[in-house]
């Protein structure tokens, strides 16, 4: 905390720690006008007490839930922006440029740039390719939770907004050998192409219907409805689609490390 003309101000890191989010999330909120900051002489963001309270409110509301009617969950602009910011941070942490990552996942650099800016979402196929290229399970692309957190309540689940009406919601904190999540797929949504399953994964449909095409079982689609489950081996190619007129909810459990 620092004082300017007797007024207390907080840095980005102090606000993030106080409300339990990442510093990048606070920057995203400021860019979207959800919190306001002044700049120090050195160009650093400074937040007053009212901005800190606004950040607390944003943190309390940052886990919007799918609509109970089964209709498509709208992709909020700030969710896409936050998802893009996380992808950019992970790419930079891996030491990859946008050009290098776009070549690895076989998409245009302009598309990857638009995703990182929060201007668009990506299909499940591209999302999976990004995770593989960064050598991470898809759960690592979600907002961070406390590694030591044992219980994750329903209002704490980190969410990642994808394209085409797909939302990925984490059910556990990081640091475990399994990564459980719920995938919400709007009516008509699909994987956007084939996905290489790099980790052993278990699927169970909680609500709705999921059509799965798995290369190892031939051309016929597998149709999973409420309560149906499927174990997918590592190395299998698959795609999925929601052909129904209601949202599908699918429990997905990934192994964190291939071969273990």
TAVEN-V619797 format. One record per residue. N is the residue number from 1. RES is the residue in one small letter. PSI is psi in radians with two decimals (NA if undefined). OMEGA is omega in degrees with one decimal (NA if undefined). NEAR is the number of other C-alpha atoms within 12 Angstrom. Layout:
N;RES;PSI;OMEGA;NEAR
N;RES;PSI;OMEGA;NEAR
This chain:
1;x;2.50;175.4;20
2;x;2.81;-177.0;18
3;x;2.37;175.9;15
4;x;2.04;-177.5;16
5;x;0.70;178.0;7
6;x;-0.06;-179.0;9
7;x;2.31;180.0;14
8;x;2.40;177.9;17
9;x;2.61;-179.3;28
10;x;2.56;175.1;32
11;x;2.97;177.8;29
12;x;-0.81;-178.0;35
13;x;-0.67;-179.8;24
14;x;-0.70;177.1;25
15;x;-0.78;-179.4;38
16;x;-0.79;-179.6;28
17;x;-0.65;-176.9;21
18;x;-0.59;-175.5;24
19;x;-0.06;175.0;25
20;x;0.60;176.0;27
21;x;3.09;177.1;31
22;x;2.76;176.6;28
23;x;-0.60;179.0;27
24;x;-0.64;178.5;28
25;x;-0.72;178.1;36
26;x;-0.71;178.1;42
27;x;-0.69;178.2;31
28;x;-0.78;178.2;33
29;x;-0.71;179.8;35
30;x;-0.72;179.7;28
31;x;-0.56;179.6;21
32;x;0.00;178.6;22
33;x;0.24;-179.8;17
34;x;-0.46;171.6;26
35;x;2.77;-177.5;30
36;x;2.53;-178.8;28
37;x;2.66;169.8;31
38;x;2.92;-179.9;20
39;x;2.43;173.6;17
40;x;3.04;178.0;16
41;x;-0.48;178.6;9
42;x;0.04;177.2;8
43;x;0.14;-179.0;10
44;x;2.59;178.7;17
45;x;2.39;175.6;28
46;x;2.32;-174.7;33
47;x;2.36;177.2;34
48;x;-3.09;-175.6;28
49;x;-0.67;179.8;24
50;x;-0.62;176.9;20
51;x;-0.63;176.4;32
52;x;-0.74;178.7;34
53;x;-0.66;176.9;21
54;x;-0.67;177.8;26
55;x;-0.68;177.0;38
56;x;-0.74;179.2;24
57;x;-0.72;177.9;20
58;x;-0.72;-179.9;29
59;x;-0.66;-179.8;29
60;x;-0.40;-176.0;17
61;x;0.15;-169.5;19
62;x;0.06;178.5;29
63;x;1.12;178.6;26
64;x;2.45;-176.4;27
65;x;2.68;175.3;28
66;x;2.58;-178.2;31
67;x;2.32;-176.4;19
68;x;-0.27;-178.6;15
69;x;-0.19;-179.0;15
70;x;0.06;178.1;22
71;x;2.95;-176.0;24
72;x;2.43;178.0;28
73;x;2.05;-177.7;31
74;x;2.52;179.2;27
75;x;1.82;-179.4;33
76;x;2.51;-178.6;28
77;x;-0.72;-177.7;26
78;x;-0.51;177.1;34
79;x;-0.77;178.1;40
80;x;-0.71;179.6;38
81;x;-0.77;179.6;35
82;x;-0.70;177.8;43
83;x;-0.80;179.5;41
84;x;-0.68;179.6;38
85;x;-0.69;178.6;36
86;x;-0.73;179.3;35
87;x;-0.73;179.5;43
88;x;-0.76;-179.4;30
89;x;-0.73;-179.9;27
90;x;-0.66;177.1;30
91;x;-0.80;-179.5;31
92;x;-0.64;178.3;18
93;x;-0.52;178.4;13
94;x;-0.06;178.1;19
95;x;0.45;-178.6;15
96;x;2.46;171.4;20
97;x;2.92;175.9;21
98;x;-0.70;-179.8;29
99;x;-0.78;-178.5;20
100;x;-0.76;-179.5;21
101;x;-0.71;-179.9;33
102;x;-0.63;177.6;28
103;x;-0.64;179.2;19
104;x;-0.67;-175.4;23
105;x;0.03;174.5;25
106;x;0.81;171.0;20
107;x;2.88;-179.4;24
108;x;2.63;177.5;18
109;x;-0.61;-179.4;19
110;x;-0.65;178.0;18
111;x;-0.80;179.3;25
112;x;-0.70;178.9;35
113;x;-0.73;179.2;26
114;x;-0.64;178.0;24
115;x;-0.80;-178.6;35
116;x;-0.47;177.5;33
117;x;-0.08;179.8;27
118;x;0.31;-177.5;32
119;x;-0.30;-179.5;26
120;x;2.82;174.0;28
121;x;-3.08;178.4;37
122;x;2.77;176.8;38
123;x;2.89;177.8;34
124;x;-0.57;179.3;36
125;x;-0.86;179.9;32
126;x;-0.70;178.4;34
127;x;-0.77;179.2;42
128;x;-0.69;179.6;34
129;x;-0.67;178.0;33
130;x;-0.79;179.6;42
131;x;-0.78;180.0;32
132;x;-0.72;-178.6;29
133;x;-0.55;178.8;27
134;x;0.04;-179.6;29
135;x;0.83;-179.6;24
136;x;2.61;168.6;28
137;x;2.73;-178.2;36
138;x;-0.48;-180.0;44
139;x;-0.49;-178.1;43
140;x;-0.24;178.5;41
141;x;-0.07;179.0;37
142;x;2.91;176.5;39
143;x;2.53;-177.0;40
144;x;2.56;170.8;32
145;x;2.93;-179.8;27
146;x;2.25;-179.7;21
147;x;-0.64;-176.3;14
148;x;-0.02;-176.1;13
149;x;2.14;-179.2;17
150;x;-0.84;-180.0;15
151;x;2.22;174.0;16
152;x;1.90;-178.3;21
153;x;2.87;-173.9;15
154;x;-0.47;-179.6;19
155;x;0.05;179.5;19
156;x;-0.04;-173.9;28
157;x;2.13;177.1;34
158;x;2.42;-178.4;38
159;x;2.50;176.1;40
160;x;2.14;179.4;46
161;x;2.16;175.3;46
162;x;-3.06;177.5;46
163;x;2.97;172.2;36
164;x;0.58;173.9;28
165;x;0.51;179.4;36
166;x;2.28;177.4;43
167;x;2.36;-178.6;45
168;x;2.13;-175.5;47
169;x;2.07;-178.0;40
170;x;2.54;-177.6;39
171;x;-0.09;-178.0;33
172;x;2.79;176.7;35
173;x;2.97;-178.3;29
174;x;2.95;174.5;31
175;x;0.32;-179.0;20
176;x;2.88;180.0;22
177;x;-0.23;176.3;21
178;x;2.57;-179.4;27
179;x;1.61;179.8;33
180;x;2.50;179.6;33
181;x;2.87;171.8;38
182;x;2.26;174.6;35
183;x;2.15;175.6;41
184;x;2.10;-178.0;48
185;x;2.08;179.8;48
186;x;2.82;176.1;38
187;x;2.26;-179.7;26
188;x;-0.08;-179.6;26
189;x;2.78;178.9;36
190;x;3.03;177.7;37
191;x;-0.26;180.0;37
192;x;0.28;-178.2;27
193;x;-3.07;-177.4;23
194;x;2.54;-179.9;24
195;x;2.30;172.7;32
196;x;2.02;-178.0;30
197;x;1.70;-175.0;31
198;x;-0.20;-179.5;29
199;x;2.52;175.3;34
200;x;2.26;-172.6;28
201;x;2.44;178.8;34
202;x;2.29;179.7;25
203;x;2.49;171.9;31
204;x;2.20;-179.6;30
205;x;2.10;178.3;31
206;x;-0.60;-179.2;24
207;x;2.41;178.6;28
208;x;-2.73;-176.2;33
209;x;2.43;177.9;35
210;x;2.20;176.1;42
211;x;2.10;-177.3;31
212;x;2.30;172.5;36
213;x;1.96;-177.9;28
214;x;2.18;-173.4;28
215;x;-0.64;-174.2;22
216;x;-0.22;-178.9;19
217;x;0.27;175.4;14
218;x;-2.85;-173.5;13
219;x;-0.47;-175.2;12
220;x;2.45;176.9;14
221;x;2.56;171.4;20
222;x;2.30;-179.4;24
223;x;1.95;-179.5;24
224;x;2.25;177.2;29
225;x;-3.04;-174.6;24
226;x;2.12;176.5;18
227;x;-0.23;179.1;19
228;x;2.55;-179.6;23
229;x;2.85;-177.8;25
230;x;2.34;174.1;25
231;x;2.14;-178.7;21
232;x;2.18;179.1;30
233;x;2.71;174.6;23
234;x;2.45;178.6;23
235;x;-0.12;179.5;19
236;x;2.56;175.0;22
237;x;2.39;178.3;27
238;x;2.87;171.5;34
239;x;2.83;179.9;32
240;x;2.81;175.6;34
241;x;2.65;174.8;38
242;x;1.75;-176.5;38
243;x;-0.08;-178.8;24
244;x;3.02;179.4;25
245;x;0.27;175.0;19
246;x;2.80;177.8;26
247;x;2.47;175.3;35
248;x;2.44;176.3;44
249;x;2.16;-174.1;40
250;x;2.18;174.6;38
251;x;2.22;-177.9;33
252;x;2.21;178.8;33
253;x;2.02;178.7;33
254;x;2.54;166.3;35
255;x;2.42;-178.7;29
256;x;-0.60;-173.5;27
257;x;2.15;179.0;23
258;x;2.42;173.3;20
259;x;-0.04;-178.7;14
260;x;NA;NA;11
